[in-house]
C-alpha cells in the first residue's frame, strides 16, 4: 500500500474546532465561517445568502454545518442555492468539517459554511 500526503489544491482544510471557533489552514476563526475555493471569511449565518450564492460555478456542493446539532436551513435559502446549481448537504458542524476535508482531499469542488459548536 502506498501512502501519499494529502493535497488540498487552493482551498484550506479545517484543522480543528472548539467552543465558538474553527481552525482553518492553521488560523483561528471565531464565530460562523465560510471556506472553500475562494478562501476563508466570516459568514453571517443562514440569513447571509450572498456569499454562498457567489460560489455558483465554483463548487458542486455546499456543506452547511448547523452547530452542535443538525437543524434545517431556511427553505428559501435551500431553493436559491439549488436554483444556482449548488447541491446542499446539511449536517452538524463536526460532521461537516470531516466531510469537507474528505471531499477536498478527493479533489472535489466543495465549500463549507459552518456555525460554531
N, C-alpha and C positions, 0 to 999 in steps of 0.2 A: 504494500500500500504506500502511495506517495502522498505526503502532506505538504501543502504549499501555504504560504502566507496569504491571508485573505486580502484582496484588493477591493477598495470601495469606490473606485473611479473618482469623480469630483465631489460627491456627497460625503458627509461626515457620519460615522456611526454613532449610535447612542452608547456611551461608555458606562453610564450608570444613572441612577435616580435615587432620590430620597425625599424627605419631608419638604415639599414645596420647590424642589429644584430638579434639573436634569443636567447631566454632564455629557456634552456632545462634542466630539472632536477634541477632547481634553479640556474644554472650557465649561464652567458652570453657568447655567441659565436659570434664573429664578422665575417662577410663575409659568403660565402657559407658553408653549413654544411650537414653532413650525420649522421642520428641517427637511431638506430634500436637495434636488439638483441645483437650486438657486441659492443654497446656503441656509443659514440658521438665523431666525429672527423671533422676536416676541410675537405672540398671537393673542388676539382679543377674545378667544373662545368661539363657541358656535354662532354668536351673533356677528362675528367678523369674517364674512364670506369672501371678501375681495381678494385677500392674499391666497386663498385656496383656489378660487376661480382663475387666478393669474397663472396657475400651474397647468392649465389646459394646454395640451400639445407637448408638454414636457414630461408628463407622467401618465401611466396607465391606471394606477391605483393609489388612492389616498387612504392611509390607515388613520383612524381617529381614536385616540386614547382618551377615555372619558373619566380619568381619575382612578381611584382605588376600586370602584365598582363599575360594571358595564351599565350604560344608560343609552337611551335613544338620542339621536341628534334630531333637531327640528326637521320636519318633513319638507318644508320649502328649501332648506339647505341641501338636503339629500337630492331633491329633484333638480336643483340648479347645478349641482356637481355632476350628476348623471347626464343632464342635458348638455353639459360642456364636454362630455366624453370621458369623464373621470369616474372610475369604479370606486366605490366607497365600502370600506370594511370597518365596522365599529367594534371595539373591544376595550377592556380596561387598559390603563396606561402601561403597566408592566408587560402585559402580553403584546401590546402594540410596539413597545421598544424591541422586544425579542424578535417579533415577526419582521419588523423593519430591517433589523440587522441581517437576518437570514436572506430576505429578498434582495437587499442591497449587495450582499456577498455573491448572490447569483447573477448580478448584473441587471436586475430588473429596474424598470422605470417607476420608482416609488418615492413617496414622501410620507411623512408622519406629522400629524397635528396632535399635540399632547396637552392634556390638562393635568396639573400636578396631583400627586398622591398625597 
